[in-house]
Amino acid sequence: MARISPKAVVMNPDGLADSVSVGPFTYIGEEVIIEDGTIIDGNVTITGKTRIGKSCRFLPGCIVGCPSADNPDGKGKCIIADNNTIREHVIIEAGSDEAGTILGENNLLMVGCYVGHDAELTGDGIFANFTRINHHARIEKFVRTSGFTTIDPYVTVGAYGFTTGYSRIDHDTPPYAIVQGSPFRIRGVNRENLKRCGFSHQTIDTLKKVFRIIFNDSANLPDPDQLAEIEQTFDDEHVARLLTSLRKIAASPDRKVLLSK
């Protein structure tokens, strides 16, 4: 049986695996399912149709599965995969019954972060204090944010990207990029993160060369001819992924410039 504090309220103890731990003054709703090894500290609220994977940690003051402003009376869906750490005062809204709000594996959400309804964090992300991820945003793998980053609704943040403090991401960002400011600018390749993720020096150097060609002294997205030339010059899977992302951004109806200065 799960270890539940007598000062906690768990509406459906059978939904908790035997090795789950629940601290005092925590409330867990009747449709919540929590898998092995997850620790729920005191003063946590988990509601809605929320499913939590193995070996997660929820620290005091966080709220998970709460209704969104778009659906204040509903019991939306929230799926949190294994090995997520949700620190103090994080808010994760429930999404729609069809898709739900989704957190993949191995994310760290630091103090005061917010995840809006139907957002998707695909995994292995680190989100610094008070990062705000608005509804329907999509965060690709291995993204890192600095404090007080805001990610607008429906925006995609490219894999292995990094945002500096107080940045506002108001449209899609390409993978591998350091972005800064409001409106944001491309500052270069996120080489330190790429090193830590096991990218070779050759791959990082290739991406740096491509970033210089595309973004240096430019206030606009590259034209299709330039992208085609880069594709022919650099035979690299990560360059191909970058170019695919840039073509998608260029085709977007709300296309904006990607300033580099």
C-alpha positions, 0 to 999 in steps of 0.5 A: 500500500502507498505511504500516505500521510494521515493529514493528506486527502487521497480520494482514490488510494487504489490509484497509487502504486505501492511504493508511492509516498504522499506527504501531509496537506496534499490533495489527490483527486479520484481520477489520478493514477500514480506509478511506482517510486513517485514521491508527492511532498506536502502541500501538493494538489493533483486533480483531473484525469492525471496520470503520473509515471515512475520515479517522479518528484513533486515538491510543496506548493505545486498544482497539477491537472487543474482546469484551465481558464478555457475549460474552468469546469472540466476535468481535463487530461494530463500525462506526466511520464517517468523521472520528472521533477516538479519543483515548488509552486509549479502549475501544470494545467490539464488539457483537453480529453483528446490530446491533454497536457503532456510531459515526456520523460526526464524534465526538470521544472524549477520554482514557479514554472507554468505549463498551459493546457495542451502544451507538450514538453517532449522530454529531457528539458530543464526549465529555469525559475518562472518559465512560462509555457503557454497553451498548445506550445510544443517544446522539443527535446533537450531544451534549456530555458533561463529564468522568466522566459515566456513561450507564447501559445502554439509556438514550437521551441526547437530541440537543443535550444537555449533561451536567455533570461527574460526572453519572449519566444513569440514564434517558432525557433530553429533547433540548436540555437541560442535565442535572446530578447523580446523580440528574440534574436538568434545569437548562435549555436548552443554548443555547450548543450550540444557537447553535454548531449554527446555531439561531436566537435565536427558536428558542432563546428559544421552547425556553427558554419551554417549558422554564420552563413544563415544568420550573420548580419541578416534580419530575414529568414534565408531564401529557398535558394540559399537553403538549397545551396547549404543542403548541397554543401553540408552532408549532415543530418543535423544540418538537414534538421535545421533546414527543415525547421527553417523551411517550416518557419518560412512557410508559416502564415505568421512568419517573422524575421529572425534577427541576429544582431 
